[in-house]
Amino acid sequence: MVAIGIFIATIVAFLISLAFYAAVPIAATENAGAGVRRTDDGDASAGANSATAVTSADRPRWWQIVVEMLRSALVAILLAGLMTTAGWSGPWAGLVLGLALSVLPIVLLAGSVLWERVPIRSATAHVADWVIKLAAIGAFVGAFV
């Protein structure tokens, strides 16, 4: 039963990110400001040429989708393991655990703003995406634990 919850939570998390970044695109100028550009083969490299900056119109490649699904699946597995170990069950408990774990992306992305000069707007968007996903993953996994 838990595997079904992990599978559903993984799909839901991917759909949340898809909808989130469609509604809140990350500006290409922010990526260009950080000195990131995309070459013709899709690799990111250093450079200040804003004409080749990653744009919100770029579609993810197949392997990026696979990696994103794996990341969400790993988080769902972690939440399922923590809930099982703690003896917690139900969507409410999963939601609370997901929200509690939201401190991790907040701390990590705050560090990227502080030390790597990632634009605040970009980091805030990524934090918001992960907070929403962690809450949803927790709730869906919790419904099956």
Buried (B, 14 or more C-beta within 10 A) or exposed (E): EBEEBBBBBBBBBBEBBEEBBEEBEBBBEBBBBBBBBBEEEEEEEEBEEEEBBBBEEEEEEEEEEEEBBEBBBEBBBBBBEBBEEEEBBBBEBBBBBBBEBBEEBBEEBBEBBEEEEBBEEBBBBBBBBBBBBBBBBBBBBBBBB
